[in-house]
Amino acid sequence: MRMWWLVPVLALSACVSTVLPVTDGRIATRSQFVATVGDMTLANSDTVIQVGRHWKFRGTTKGVPIEGEWDFRDGFWCRKVTKPEPTAVDCQVWSVRGDYVTVTRDRGLGETLRFKILRPGYPA
């Protein structure tokens, strides 16, 4: 008996194992970050942000539109707001638990914020 159906199943299982996002714990690398929140919309009571895979983000915080750039350095997500006013770089610890991201500013020593991962939302 030919098992023609086995080839697509094996191919799909190989893809699934390489593209599933981090689902629990600290995000420590750029590839984990992109797989987990790249091209997603994140929201809390004050902020809605769309995180692009290609080092950009945008959204609103307290009703004010923001844009910026990000990078991943030494296990931290480092972002710089470029609009409306440029800010200093803030490197943050990002941890995921289910559909939520906890972000702790200032290399894990600052303010902690929690966001719900809503959906893909950043245009290519």
MOHU-V111371 format. One record per residue. N is the residue number from 1. D_CENTER is the distance of its C-alpha to the mean C-alpha in Angstrom with 1 decimal. Layout:
n	d_center
N	D_CENTER
N	D_CENTER
This chain:
n	d_center
1	45.8
2	43.0
3	39.5
4	38.0
5	35.2
6	34.0
7	32.6
8	30.0
9	29.0
10	28.6
11	26.6
12	24.2
13	23.8
14	23.1
15	20.3
16	18.8
17	18.8
18	16.9
19	14.1
20	13.3
21	9.9
22	10.1
23	11.5
24	13.0
25	12.9
26	11.5
27	8.9
28	11.5
29	10.9
30	9.2
31	10.0
32	8.4
33	5.0
34	5.8
35	7.5
36	5.4
37	2.7
38	4.7
39	7.4
40	6.6
41	8.5
42	8.2
43	11.7
44	14.2
45	17.9
46	17.6
47	14.4
48	12.7
49	9.9
50	8.7
51	6.0
52	8.0
53	8.2
54	11.2
55	10.7
56	11.0
57	9.8
58	12.4
59	13.5
60	16.1
61	16.8
62	20.2
63	21.2
64	20.8
65	18.8
66	16.5
67	15.1
68	13.9
69	12.8
70	10.5
71	11.3
72	10.9
73	14.4
74	16.2
75	13.4
76	11.9
77	9.1
78	11.8
79	11.9
80	15.0
81	15.9
82	18.4
83	19.7
84	21.7
85	22.6
86	21.2
87	20.0
88	20.0
89	17.1
90	15.3
91	13.7
92	11.8
93	11.4
94	8.4
95	9.8
96	9.4
97	12.6
98	13.1
99	11.4
100	10.5
101	8.3
102	10.8
103	10.4
104	13.6
105	14.7
106	17.3
107	16.4
108	16.4
109	19.7
110	19.0
111	18.1
112	15.8
113	13.8
114	12.5
115	10.4
116	10.9
117	8.5
118	11.1
119	11.1
120	10.4
121	11.3
122	11.0
123	14.3
124	14.8
